[in-house]
Amino acid sequence: MITRHASCSCGQLRIETTGEPLRISVCHCLACQRRTGSAFGVQARFARTNVAIEGRSSQYERTGDSGQTATFHFCPDCGSTVHYQTARFPDVIGIPVGAFADPAFPAPAFSVYEARQHKWVALLGQIERVD
């Protein structure tokens, strides 16, 4: 079984995952753009039972367009978001793909909020798209 490691920039907040992600997605919503400081967020979702978290985190909770809440956990030292969970899927942990720092990480297969996608962004490959 494959094991992957993710962490914040300073290494204080760490995650170990086992198995393959349930879903890897790109989100173009404005909240993800603000959260990441980039044109989109890319995240991998894992079953909670396949995720081990070590270290301290601070939390930020926000309500999405759907009315559901999401709780983001970030390192109180360096500020990196390392994982999140949504009220809709409490048994799933989302992890920003960049936290894995692995250029060989599998590509996303799902893209959401494409109506808010920057016009210069082009996603390649077979990907399910949702406006």
Buried (B, 14 or more C-beta within 10 A) or exposed (E): EEEBEBBBBEEBBBBBBBBBBBBBBBBBBEBBBEBBEEBBBBBBBBBEEBBEBEBEBEEEEEEBEEEEEBBBBBBBBBEBBBBBBBBEBEEBBBBBBBBBEEEEBEEBBBBBBBEBBEEEEEBEEEBEEEE
